[in-house]
């Protein structure tokens, strides 16, 4: 059902936690499944992601996709990080069951939401980046 890579990233997730004074934070969620992802970015003056952390409340696939997404963007420029798609996350994990594809979409959206926050805080435009569709910040704050 799950690939070895999915099981590894679920059992041994990389980059878990928070970044103090992050350059950008993105929070996304899926009301249907209850998964919530929050991604933190530390971006240097050259727009390179020096560090990335995540906190995810959700199923094993949500944790695995969050972990892999952080691995895929760490060390990349913000422009390159924007190119990390849900398909790239799934491929890096050697696939996901069809009912768990939404987890990879959340990972992509979390990256974009964190990049959006970074861009807003620094009054810059990241070519190709659009405003997040929805903000669940209020939901997470209440927990």
Secondary structure as UniProt FT lines:
FT   HELIX           4..11
FT   TURN            20..21
FT   STRAND          24..29
FT   TURN            31..33
FT   STRAND          36..43
FT   TURN            45..46
FT   STRAND          48..57
FT   HELIX           60..73
FT   TURN            74..75
FT   HELIX           78..82
FT   HELIX           86..92
FT   TURN            93..94
FT   HELIX           98..100
FT   HELIX           101..121
FT   TURN            122..123
FT   TURN            127..128
FT   HELIX           137..142
//
